[in-house]
Amino acid sequence: MATDILMPALSPTMTEGKLARWLKAEGDTVSAGDVIAEIETDKATMEVEAVDEGILGRILIQEGVEGIPVNTPIAVLVEEGEAVPDGSSTQAPAAPKAEAVPAVSTGTAPAKAAPEEKGERIFVSPLARRMARERGISLDALTGSGPNGRILKRDVEKGVTAPKTAPKAAPSATPVAAPEETVRRVPNSTMRKVIARRLTESKTQVPHFYVSVDIELDALLELRSKLNATAQENSFKISVNDMMIKAVALALKKVPGVNVQFTDAETLHFENVDISMAVSVPDGLITPIIRNADRKSLRQISVEAKDLAKRARAGKLKPEEFQGGTFSISNMGMFGVREFAAIINPPQAGILAIASGEKRAVVRGSEIAVATVMTATLSVDHRAVDGALGAEWLNALRDIVQNPYTLVV
């Protein structure tokens, strides 16, 4: 009996996704556990598996289609010798026999396929689609010579040789824009679109308030050097970021009014301190979480942070490893940035921007000295955190960093 393969829900909050790539073709044999497709969500590209065996009779959603709602039929699975029905089967989607389920996520997302024209579905081979995209040919301008009108390589090559009428440009002594061929157009991925939407919503809907403070790092750097010197070879190595995660967590315990989230009805105060750390990935940013960071040792934080960052860049995080968190850290110190302000990651109420430590002149009493100084900027949701509270929290953080032995006791 023909059964539908549905767009899976790869996380509790997922409502739609993009079909990035088919790994099986029509007519291929499918076994339970086979990876059949890659689905792109706002955070990663995930593999999906079939839970039953059969023949992939018909692909209903082509590669590159975005905004596919969860539980939408994307393909039809049939038994050996069974006729392939037109469209999806009539089986109720509540308990599909061959529903796709999430597997371990993949790494870098595959090359994006050209979106199909709206209206009648276009049948095209993967090679022809790629050739058309690279040569700037619209698929709806081609006539397919393959089975069922499928567009093949030779059809694209014909399209290339077809005469084109160049548009007439208005006479002008000085060009007003760069020639079209100098522009490289890169379609926005699902992740990039979601990042753009959420950051715009945060910046326009959340009243940001910024507080900055200079923090001397010499004592912390000296402690880090001593701790790393005592670590066994190939055991672990503590970074400044690891120490800042612990310091931020302790400051949130000391001034818990910043470890909050604002809602229209109430402000949520969290007992747990779960630190989201910003990690740059090939097409955006993701924030894996160090949970209960205030209760973990520097070694535990170091090992966990490195593992999360590595798997984040490979696209192998589980949804629960990057969803949630009560406070965020964005560290750009490795880029030599003197200072910056970060955008709040809703529904959290605060994010700390950590800049580079550099040698600066400081005044101690009536004398001038040289110290390693870092500028840290706190961005808070002013609906939940007032300026004075933000300043109190930053002062607590500075005290912890400048007296870092509290990080190891």
PALUM-650397 format. One record per residue: y, x, z of N, C-alpha, C in turn. Coordinates in steps of 0.2 Angstrom, whole numbers, padded with zeros to 4 digits, always signed. Each point is the difference from the previous one (the first is absolute). Layout:
! PALUM-650397
YXZYXZYXZ/...
This chain:
! PALUM-650397
-0006+0004+0000+0006-0004+0000+0006+0004+0000/+0005-0001-0004+0006+0004-0001+0004-0001+0007/+0003+0005+0002+0004+0000+0006+0006+0004-0001/+0005-0002+0004+0007+0003-0001+0000+0007+0005/+0003+0005-0003+0002+0005+0004+0008-0001+0002/+0002+0000+0006+0006-0002+0002+0005+0006+0002/+0006-0001+0000+0005+0005+0002-0001+0001+0008/-0002+0006+0002-0001+0000+0008+0006+0001+0004/-0001-0002+0006+0006+0001+0005-0002+0007+0003/+0004+0005-0001-0002+0007+0002+0003+0001+0007/+0005-0004+0002+0003+0001+0007+0001-0007+0002/+0001-0001+0007+0002-0007+0003+0006-0003-0003/+0005+0004-0002+0006-0002-0003+0001-0001-0007/-0005+0002-0004+0000+0001-0007+0000-0008-0003/+0004-0001-0004+0000-0007-0004-0001+0001-0007/+0002+0006-0003-0001+0001-0007-0001+0007-0001/-0002+0002-0006-0001+0007-0002+0000+0001-0007/+0000+0006-0002+0000+0002-0007-0007+0003-0002/-0003-0002-0006-0006+0002-0002+0002+0007-0004/-0001+0005+0003+0002+0007-0002-0005+0002-0006/-0007-0001+0001-0005+0003-0004-0006-0003+0000/-0004-0002-0005-0007-0002+0000-0004+0006-0001/-0005+0001+0004-0005+0005+0000-0006-0002-0003/-0001-0007-0002-0006-0002-0004+0003-0004-0006/-0003+0000-0005+0002-0004-0006-0005-0006-0001/+0003-0005-0004-0004-0006-0002-0007+0002-0003/-0005-0002+0003-0007+0001-0002-0003+0005+0004/+0003+0004+0005-0003+0005+0004-0004-0004+0005/-0005+0004+0002-0004-0003+0006+0003+0002+0006/+0000-0005+0005+0003+0001+0006-0005-0001+0006/+0000+0005+0005-0005+0000+0005+0004-0001+0007/-0003-0003+0005+0004-0001+0006+0002+0007+0003/+0006+0001+0002+0003+0006+0002+0004+0004-0005/-0001-0002-0007+0003+0004-0005+0008-0001+0001/+0004+0005-0001+0007-0001-0001+0002-0002-0007/+0003-0006+0000+0001-0003-0006+0008+0000-0003/+0004+0001+0005+0007+0000-0002+0004+0004+0006/+0007+0001-0002+0004+0003+0005+0006-0005+0000/+0002-0002+0006+0005-0004+0001+0006+0003+0004/+0006+0000-0003+0006+0003+0003+0004-0005+0005/+0000+0002+0006+0004-0004+0005+0007+0004+0001/+0004-0003+0005+0006+0003+0001-0001+0007+0004/-0006+0002+0002-0001+0006+0004-0004+0005-0003/-0005-0002-0004-0005+0004-0003-0004-0003-0006/-0003+0004-0003-0005-0003-0005-0007+0000+0003/-0003-0006+0000-0006-0001+0003-0006-0001-0005/-0006+0002+0002-0006-0001-0004-0003-0007+0002/-0002-0004-0004-0004-0006+0002-0007+0000-0003/-0005-0003+0004-0007+0000-0002-0002-0007-0002/-0005+0000-0004-0004-0006-0001-0005-0001+0006/-0001-0006+0002-0005-0001+0005-0007-0003-0002/+0000-0001-0007-0006-0002-0003-0001+0003-0007/-0006-0001-0003-0002+0003-0006+0001-0005-0006/+0000+0003-0006+0001-0004-0006+0003+0004-0006/+0003-0004-0004+0003+0003-0006+0007-0003+0000/+0005+0005-0001+0007-0001+0000+0001-0004-0007/+0000-0007+0001+0000-0004-0006+0007+0000-0003/+0005-0001+0004+0007-0001-0003+0005+0003+0005/+0005+0004-0002+0006+0002+0004+0005-0005-0001/+0002-0003+0005+0006-0005-0001+0007+0002+0001/+0000+0006+0004+0007+0003+0001+0000+0007-0002/+0004+0002-0005+0000+0006-0003+0004+0005+0005/-0002+0007-0002+0004+0005+0004+0007+0000-0001/+0004+0001+0006+0007+0001+0000+0003-0007+0002/-0003-0005+0001+0003-0007+0001+0001+0001+0008/+0007-0002+0002+0002+0000+0006+0000-0007+0003/+0001+0000+0007+0002-0007+0003-0006-0005+0000/-0007+0003+0000-0005-0004+0000-0002-0003+0007/+0001-0007+0001-0002-0002+0007-0007+0001+0002/-0001+0001+0007-0006+0001+0003-0004-0006-0002/-0007+0001-0001-0005-0005-0002+0001-0003-0007/+0004+0003-0004+0000-0002-0007-0006+0004-0004/-0003-0004-0004-0006+0003-0004+0003+0005-0004/-0003+0006+0000+0002+0006-0004-0006+0001-0005/-0006-0002+0001-0005+0001-0005-0006-0005+0001/-0005+0000-0004-0005-0004+0000-0007+0004+0000/-0004-0001+0005-0007+0003+0000-0005-0005-0002/-0004+0002-0005-0006-0004-0002-0006+0004+0001/-0006-0004+0000-0006+0002+0000-0003+0003-0007/-0005+0004+0000-0003+0002-0006-0002-0005-0005/+0003+0000-0006-0002-0006-0005+0004-0006+0001/+0004+0000+0005+0004-0006+0001+0007+0000-0005/+0001-0006-0002+0006-0001-0005+0006+0001+0004/+0005+0004-0002+0007+0001+0003+0004-0006-0001/+0002-0003+0006+0004-0006-0001+0008+0002-0002/+0003-0005-0002+0007+0001-0002+0004+0000+0007/+0004+0005+0001+0004+0000+0006-0004+0001+0006/+0003-0002+0006-0004+0001+0006-0005-0006+0001/-0005+0002+0004-0005-0005+0001+0003-0006+0005/-0004-0005+0000+0002-0006+0004-0002+0001+0008/-0003+0005+0001-0002+0001+0007+0006+0000+0005/-0001-0003+0006+0006+0000+0005+0001+0007+0002/+0006+0002+0001+0002+0006+0002-0001+0002+0007/-0002-0005+0004+0000+0001+0007-0006+0005+0002/-0005+0000-0004-0006+0005+0002-0003+0002-0006/+0004+0004-0004-0002+0003-0007-0006+0004+0001/-0005+0000-0004-0006+0004+0000+0002+0008-0001/+0005+0001-0005+0001+0007-0002+0008+0001+0002/+0002-0002+0005+0007+0001+0002+0001+0008+0002/+0005+0003-0003+0001+0007+0001+0003+0001+0007/-0003+0006+0003+0002+0001+0007+0003+0007+0000/+0004+0002+0005+0003+0006+0000-0005+0006+0002/+0001+0006-0003-0004+0006+0001+0005+0005+0003/-0002+0006+0000+0004+0006+0002+0006+0001-0005/+0006+0001+0002+0005+0000-0005+0000+0006-0004/+0004+0000-0006+0000+0006-0004+0006+0004+0001/+0001+0006-0004+0005+0004+0001+0006-0002-0004/+0003+0004-0004+0006-0001-0004-0002-0006-0005/+0005-0005+0000-0001-0006-0005-0001+0003-0007/-0004-0004-0004-0001+0002-0007+0006-0001-0004/+0000+0002-0006+0006-0001-0004+0001-0007-0001/+0006-0003+0000+0001-0007-0001-0001-0002-0007/-0004-0006+0000-0001-0003-0007+0006-0004-0002/+0002+0000-0007+0005-0004-0002-0001-0008+0002/+0005-0003+0002-0001-0007+0002-0001-0004-0006/-0003-0006+0000-0002-0004-0005+0006-0005-0001/+0001-0002-0006+0005-0005-0002-0002-0006+0003/+0005-0004+0002-0001-0007+0003-0003-0004-0006/-0004-0005+0002-0002-0005-0005-0008+0001-0001/-0002+0000-0006-0007+0001-0001-0002+0007+0002/-0006+0000+0003-0003+0007+0002-0002+0004-0006/+0002+0007+0001-0001+0004-0006-0006+0005+0002/-0005+0000-0005-0005+0004+0001+0001+0007-0003/-0001+0005+0003+0002+0007-0002-0005+0005+0003/-0002+0005-0004-0004+0005+0003+0005+0005+0005/-0003+0003+0005+0004+0005+0004+0003+0005-0004/-0003+0003-0005+0003+0005-0004+0006-0002-0004/-0001-0006-0003+0005-0003-0004+0006-0002+0004/-0001-0002+0006+0005-0002+0005+0004+0006+0001/-0003+0006+0002+0003+0006+0002+0004+0003-0006/-0003-0001-0006+0004+0003-0006+0006-0004-0001/-0001-0007+0000+0006-0004-0001+0006+0001+0005/-0002+0001+0006+0005+0001+0006+0003+0007-0002/-0003+0005-0002+0002+0007-0001+0005+0000-0006/-0001-0005-0005+0003+0000-0006+0006-0005-0001/+0000-0004+0006+0005-0005+0000-0001-0006-0004/-0006-0002-0001-0002-0005-0004-0002-0006+0004/+0003-0006-0001-0001-0006+0003-0007-0003-0002/-0004-0002+0005-0007-0002-0002+0000-0007-0004/+0005-0004+0001+0000-0006-0003+0003+0000-0007/+0002+0006-0002+0002+0002-0007-0006+0002-0004/-0006+0001+0003-0006+0002-0004-0005-0005-0001/-0004+0001-0005-0006-0005-0002-0006+0004+0001/-0004-0003+0005-0007+0004+0002-0005-0001-0006/-0003+0005-0001-0006+0000-0005-0007+0000+0003/+0000+0000+0007-0006+0001+0003-0003-0007+0001/-0006-0001+0004-0003-0006+0002+0005-0004+0004/+0000-0007-0002+0005-0005+0003+0007+0002+0000/+0002+0004-0006+0007+0002+0000+0002+0006+0004/-0005+0004+0003+0002+0005+0004+0004+0006-0003/+0005+0002+0003+0004+0005-0003-0003+0007+0001/-0001+0004-0005-0004+0006+0000+0005+0006-0002/-0003+0006+0000+0004+0006-0001+0003+0000-0007/-0004-0003-0005+0002+0000-0007+0006-0005-0001/+0000-0005+0004+0006-0005+0000+0006+0003+0002/+0000+0004+0005+0006+0004+0003+0002+0005-0005/-0004+0003-0003+0002+0005-0005+0003-0003-0006/-0002-0006-0002+0003-0004-0005+0007-0002+0002/+0001-0002+0006+0006-0002+0002+0005+0006+0000/-0002+0006+0001+0004+0006+0000+0003+0001-0007/-0004-0001-0005+0002+0001-0007+0004-0005-0003/+0000-0006+0003+0004-0006-0002+0007+0002+0000/+0004-0002-0006+0007+0001+0000+0004-0003+0006/+0004+0003+0002+0005-0002+0005+0007+0000-0002/+0004-0006+0002+0007+0000-0002+0004+0002+0006/+0003+0006-0001+0004+0002+0006+0006-0004+0001/+0002-0002+0006+0006-0004+0001+0006+0004-0002/+0005-0003-0002+0007+0003-0002+0004+0001+0006/+0002+0006+0001+0004+0002+0005+0008-0001-0002/+0004-0002+0005+0007-0001-0001+0003+0007-0001/+0004+0001-0005+0003+0006-0001+0004+0002+0006/-0001+0007+0002+0004+0002+0006+0001+0008-0001/+0005+0003+0001+0001+0007+0000-0004+0003+0005/+0000-0003+0006-0003+0003+0006-0006-0004+0003/-0006+0002+0000-0006-0004+0003+0002-0003+0007/-0001-0006+0001+0001-0003+0006-0006+0000+0005/-0006+0002-0003-0006+0000+0005-0005+0005-0003/-0004+0002+0004-0005+0005-0003-0005-0004-0004/-0003+0004-0005-0005-0003-0005-0006-0003+0004/-0002-0005-0003-0006-0004+0004-0006+0005+0001/-0001+0005-0005-0006+0004+0001+0001+0005+0005/+0006+0001+0003+0001+0005+0006-0002-0003+0006/-0001-0007+0000-0002-0003+0007-0007-0001+0001/-0003+0002+0005-0007-0001+0002-0001-0006+0005/-0003-0005-0003-0001-0006+0004-0006+0000+0004/+0000+0000+0007-0006-0001+0004+0000-0006+0003/-0005-0004-0001-0001-0007+0003+0000+0001+0008/+0003-0004+0003+0000+0000+0008-0007-0002+0002/-0003+0004+0005-0007-0002+0002+0001-0006+0005/-0005-0003+0002+0000-0005+0006+0003+0003+0006/-0002+0006+0002+0003+0003+0006+0007+0001-0001/+0003+0002-0005+0007+0002-0001+0004-0007+0000/-0003-0005-0003+0004-0007+0000+0000-0002+0007/-0005+0000+0004+0000-0002+0007+0004+0004+0004/+0000+0006+0000+0005+0005+0003+0007-0002-0001/+0002-0001-0006+0007-0002-0002+0002-0007+0003/-0005-0005+0000+0002-0006+0002+0000+0000+0008/-0004+0003+0003+0000+0000+0008+0006+0004+0002/+0002+0006-0003+0005+0004+0002+0007-0004-0001/+0000-0003-0006+0006-0004-0001+0001-0006+0005/-0006-0003+0002+0001-0005+0005+0002+0003+0007/-0003+0005+0001+0002+0004+0007+0007+0001+0000/+0003+0003-0005+0007+0003+0000+0005-0006+0000/-0002-0006-0003+0004-0005-0001-0001-0006+0005/-0006+0000+0004-0001-0005+0005+0000+0002+0007/-0001+0007+0001+0000+0003+0006+0006+0004+0002/+0004-0002+0005+0006+0004+0001-0001+0006+0003/+0000+0006-0004-0001+0006+0002+0005+0003+0005/-0002+0004+0005+0005+0003+0004-0003+0007+0001/+0005+0005-0001-0002+0007+0000+0002+0004+0006/-0004+0005+0003+0002+0004+0005-0003+0007-0001/+0004+0005+0000-0002+0007-0001+0001+0004+0006/-0004+0005+0000+0000+0005+0006-0003+0007-0003/+0003+0005+0003-0002+0007-0002-0005+0002+0006/-0006+0003-0002-0005+0002+0005-0002+0007-0001/+0001+0004+0005-0002+0007+0000-0008+0000+0000/-0003+0004-0005-0007+0001-0001-0003+0006+0003/+0004+0005+0003-0003+0006+0001-0006+0000+0005/+0001-0004+0006-0005+0000+0005-0007-0004-0003/+0001-0005-0005-0005-0003-0003-0004+0005-0004/+0004+0004-0004-0003+0004-0005-0004+0006+0004/+0003+0002+0005-0004+0005+0005-0006-0003+0002/+0000-0006+0003-0006-0003+0002-0005-0001-0005/+0002-0002-0006-0005-0001-0006-0003+0007-0001/+0004+0005+0000-0003+0007-0002-0005+0002+0005/+0001-0002+0006-0005+0002+0006-0006-0004-0001/+0000-0007-0001-0005-0004-0001-0005+0002-0006/+0004+0002-0006-0004+0001-0006-0004+0007+0001/+0003+0005+0004-0003+0006+0001-0006+0000+0004/+0000-0005+0005-0006-0001+0004-0006-0004-0004/+0002-0004-0005-0005-0004-0004-0005+0005-0003/-0006-0002+0000-0006+0004-0003+0001+0000-0008/-0002+0005-0003+0000+0001-0007-0003-0006-0004/+0004-0003-0004-0003-0006-0004+0000-0006+0004/+0002+0000+0006+0000-0006+0004+0005-0005-0001/+0006+0001+0001+0006-0004-0001+0006+0003+0000/+0005-0002-0003+0007+0003+0000+0005-0006+0001/+0004+0001+0005+0005-0006+0002+0006+0002-0004/+0003-0006-0003+0006+0001-0004+0006-0003+0004/+0006+0002-0002+0006-0003+0003-0001-0008+0000/-0002-0003-0006+0000-0007-0001-0005-0003+0006/-0006+0004+0001-0004-0003+0005+0003+0000+0007/+0004+0005+0001+0003+0000+0007+0006-0006+0000/+0003-0001-0006+0005-0005+0000-0003-0007+0001/-0006-0001-0003-0003-0007+0001-0001-0001+0007/-0003+0005+0004-0001-0001+0007+0006-0001+0004/+0006+0004-0002+0006-0001+0003+0003-0006-0001/+0000-0003-0006+0002-0007-0001-0004-0005+0004/-0006+0001+0000-0004-0005+0004+0002+0000+0007/+0001+0006+0003+0001+0000+0007+0007-0003+0001/+0005+0001-0004+0007-0002+0000-0001-0008+0000/-0004-0003-0004-0001-0007-0001-0003-0003+0007/-0004+0004+0003-0002-0002+0007+0005+0000+0005/+0004+0005-0001+0006+0001+0005+0005-0005-0001/+0002-0002-0006+0005-0005-0002-0004-0005-0004/-0004-0005+0003-0004-0004-0004+0004-0006-0004/+0007+0000+0001+0003-0005-0003+0001+0001-0007/-0002+0006-0003+0000+0002-0007-0006-0002-0003/-0006+0000+0004-0006-0002-0003-0001-0007-0001/+0004-0003-0004+0000-0007-0001+0000-0003-0007/+0000-0006-0001+0000-0003-0006+0004-0007+0001/+0005-0001-0005+0004-0006+0001-0003-0006-0005/+0000-0006+0003-0002-0006-0004+0006-0005+0002/+0000-0005-0004+0005-0005+0001-0001-0004+0007/-0006+0000+0002-0001-0004+0006+0000+0005+0006/-0002+0006+0000-0001+0004+0005+0000+0008-0002/+0001+0004+0005-0001+0007-0001-0006+0002+0003/-0005+0004-0004-0006+0002+0002+0000+0007+0003/-0002+0001+0006+0000+0006+0004-0007+0003+0000/-0001+0006-0002-0007+0002-0001-0002+0005+0006/-0006-0001+0002-0002+0005+0005-0003+0006-0003/-0004-0001-0005-0002+0006-0004+0005+0003-0004/-0001+0006-0001+0005+0004-0004-0004+0003-0006/+0001-0004-0006-0003+0002-0006+0005+0003-0005/-0001+0006-0002+0005+0004-0004-0002+0000-0007/+0004-0003-0004-0001+0000-0008+0004+0006-0002/-0004+0005-0004+0003+0006-0002+0001-0001-0008/+0005+0001-0003+0001+0000-0007-0003+0006-0003/-0004-0002-0005-0004+0005-0004+0002-0001-0008/+0002+0005-0003+0002-0001-0007-0007+0000-0004/-0001-0005-0005-0005+0000-0004+0002+0000-0007/-0004+0001-0005+0002+0001-0007+0005-0005-0003/-0001-0006+0002+0005-0006-0003+0004-0003+0006/+0001+0003+0005+0004-0004+0005-0001+0003+0007/-0001-0004+0005+0000+0002+0007-0005-0005+0004/-0003+0003+0005-0005-0004+0004+0001+0003+0007/-0002-0005+0005+0001+0002+0007-0006-0001+0004/-0004+0005+0000-0006-0001+0004+0002+0001+0007/-0004-0003+0005+0002-0001+0007-0004+0004+0005/+0003+0004+0004-0003+0003+0006+0001-0005+0006/-0006-0003+0001+0000-0006+0005+0000+0004+0007/+0003-0004+0005+0000+0003+0007+0002+0007+0000/+0005+0002-0003+0002+0007-0001+0002+0003+0007/+0003-0004+0004+0002+0002+0007-0006+0002+0004/-0006-0002-0001-0006+0001+0004-0004+0006-0003/+0002+0002-0006-0004+0005-0003+0003+0007+0001/-0005+0005+0000+0002+0007+0001+0003+0003-0007/+0004+0005+0000+0002+0003-0006-0005+0002-0005/-0006+0002+0003-0005+0002-0005-0003-0006-0003/-0001-0006+0004-0002-0006-0003+0005-0003-0006/+0006+0001+0002+0005-0003-0005+0000+0005-0006/-0001+0006+0001+0000+0005-0006-0006-0001-0005/-0006-0001+0003-0006-0001-0004+0001-0007-0003/+0002-0005+0003+0001-0007-0003+0005+0000-0005/+0006+0003+0001+0005+0000-0005-0002+0003-0006/-0003+0006+0000-0002+0003-0006-0005-0004-0004/-0005-0003+0004-0005-0004-0004+0003-0006-0003/+0005-0003+0003+0003-0006-0002+0004+0002-0006/+0004+0005+0000+0004+0002-0005-0004+0002-0007/-0005+0004+0002-0005+0002-0006-0002-0006-0004/-0003-0005+0004-0003-0006-0003+0005-0005-0003/+0006+0001+0003+0006-0005-0003+0001+0003-0007/+0001+0007-0001+0001+0002-0006-0005-0001-0005/-0006+0000+0002-0006-0002-0004-0001-0007-0001/+0004-0004+0003-0001-0008-0001-0006-0002+0004/-0002+0003+0005-0006-0002+0003+0001-0003+0007/+0005-0002+0002+0002-0003+0006-0003-0008+0000/-0003-0002+0006-0001-0007+0001+0006-0004+0002/+0000-0006-0002+0006-0004+0002+0002+0000+0007/-0004+0000+0005+0002+0001+0007+0003+0006+0002/-0001+0005-0004+0003+0007+0001+0007+0001-0002/+0003-0005-0004+0007+0000-0002+0003-0006+0001/-0003-0005+0003+0004-0007+0001+0001+0000+0008/+0006-0002+0002+0001+0000+0007+0005+0005+0002/-0001+0003+0006+0005+0005+0002+0006-0003+0004/+0002+0003+0005+0006-0003+0004+0006+0004-0001/+0000+0006-0003+0006+0004-0001-0002+0006-0006/+0005+0002-0004-0002+0004-0005+0004+0007+0001/-0003+0005-0003+0003+0007-0001+0000+0002-0007/+0006+0002-0003+0001+0003-0006+0002+0007+0000/-0004+0005-0001+0002+0007+0001+0001+0004-0007/+0006+0002-0001+0002+0004-0006+0002+0007+0001/-0002+0002+0006+0002+0007+0002-0003+0005-0004/-0006-0001-0003-0003+0005-0005+0004+0001-0006/+0004-0005-0002+0004+0001-0006+0007+0003+0001/+0002+0002+0006+0006+0003+0002+0006-0004+0000/-0002-0007+0002+0006-0005+0000+0003+0001+0007/+0007+0000+0000+0004+0001+0006+0000-0007+0004/+0001-0005-0003-0001-0007+0003+0000-0005-0005/-0003-0006+0002-0001-0006-0004-0001-0006+0004/+0001-0006-0002-0001-0006+0003-0006-0004-0004/-0005-0002+0004-0005-0004-0003+0000-0007+0000/-0003-0004-0004+0000-0007+0000-0005-0003+0004/+0001-0005+0004-0005-0003+0005-0005-0003-0004/-0006+0001+0003-0006-0003-0003-0002-0006+0003/+0002-0006-0002-0001-0007+0003-0007-0001+0001/-0002-0003+0005+0004-0004+0005+0002+0005+0006/-0002+0007-0001+0002+0004+0006+0008+0000+0001/+0002+0002+0006+0007+0000+0001+0003+0007+0000/-0004+0005-0001+0003+0007+0000-0004+0005-0004/+0004+0005-0003-0003+0006-0003+0004+0006+0001/-0003+0006+0001+0003+0006+0002+0000+0004-0007/+0006+0003-0002+0000+0004-0005+0001+0007+0003/-0005+0005-0002+0000+0007+0003+0002+0004-0006/+0005+0004+0001+0002+0005-0005-0002+0007+0002/+0002+0005-0004-0002+0007+0001+0003+0003+0006/-0004+0005+0003+0003+0004+0006+0003+0006-0004/+0006+0002+0003+0004+0005-0003+0004+0004+0005/+0001+0006-0001+0004+0004+0005+0007-0002+0000/+0003-0002+0005+0007-0003+0001+0003+0003+0006/+0007+0001+0000+0003+0002+0006+0001-0006+0005/-0002+0001+0006+0001-0005+0005+0004+0003+0006/+0003-0005+0003+0005+0002+0006-0004-0001+0006/-0001+0005+0005-0003-0001+0006+0005+0003+0005/+0003-0005+0004+0005+0001+0005+0006+0003-0004/+0002+0006+0001+0006+0003-0004-0002+0005-0005/-0007+0000-0001-0002+0005-0005-0003-0003-0006/+0000+0004-0005-0003-0003-0007-0007+0004-0001/-0005-0004-0001-0007+0003-0001-0003-0002-0007/-0005+0002-0002-0004-0002-0006-0006-0003+0002/-0001-0006-0002-0007-0004+0001-0002-0003-0006/-0007-0002+0000-0003-0004-0006+0002-0007+0002/+0003-0003-0004+0003-0007+0001-0003-0005-0006/-0002-0005+0002-0002-0006-0004+0004-0006+0001/+0002-0003-0005+0004-0007+0000-0005-0005-0001/-0001-0005+0005-0004-0005+0000+0004-0007+0000/-0001-0004-0005+0004-0006-0001-0005-0006+0001/+0002-0005+0005-0004-0006+0001+0003-0006-0003/-0004-0003-0004+0003-0007-0003-0004-0005+0004/+0004-0005+0002-0003-0006+0004+0003-0006-0003/-0004-0005+0001+0001-0007-0001+0005-0003+0005/+0007-0001-0002+0005-0001+0005-0001-0007+0004/-0005-0004-0003-0001-0007+0003-0004+0001+0006/-0004+0006+0000-0005+0001+0006+0002+0006+0004/+0004+0004-0003+0001+0007+0004+0008+0001-0001/+0003+0000+0006+0008+0001+0000+0001+0008+0000/+0006+0001-0002+0002+0007-0001-0001+0005+0006/+0002-0003+0006-0001+0004+0006-0007+0001+0002/-0005-0005-0002-0007+0001+0001-0003+0006-0004/+0003-0001-0007-0002+0005-0005+0002+0007+0003/+0006+0001+0002+0002+0006+0003-0004+0003+0006/-0002-0005+0004-0004+0002+0006-0006+0002-0002/-0003-0003-0005-0007+0003-0002+0001+0007-0004/+0005+0001-0004+0000+0006-0003+0002+0006+0005/+0003-0002+0006+0001+0005+0005-0006+0002+0003/-0005-0006+0001-0006+0002+0003-0004+0004-0004/+0000-0001-0007-0004+0004-0004+0002+0007+0000/+0007+0001+0000+0003+0007+0000-0003+0004+0007/+0000-0004+0005-0002+0003+0006-0007+0002+0000/-0004-0004-0003-0007+0002-0001-0001+0006-0004/+0003+0000-0006-0001+0005-0005+0003+0007+0003/+0005+0000+0003+0003+0006+0003-0003+0002+0006/-0004-0004+0003-0005+0002+0006-0007-0002-0002/-0003+0003-0005-0006-0002-0003-0006+0000+0004/+0000+0003+0006-0006+0000+0004-0003-0007+0002/+0005-0005+0000-0003-0006+0001-0005-0003-0005/+0000+0004-0006-0004-0002-0005-0008+0002+0001/-0001+0004+0005-0006+0003+0001-0003-0002+0007/+0004-0003+0004-0002-0002+0007-0001-0007+0001/
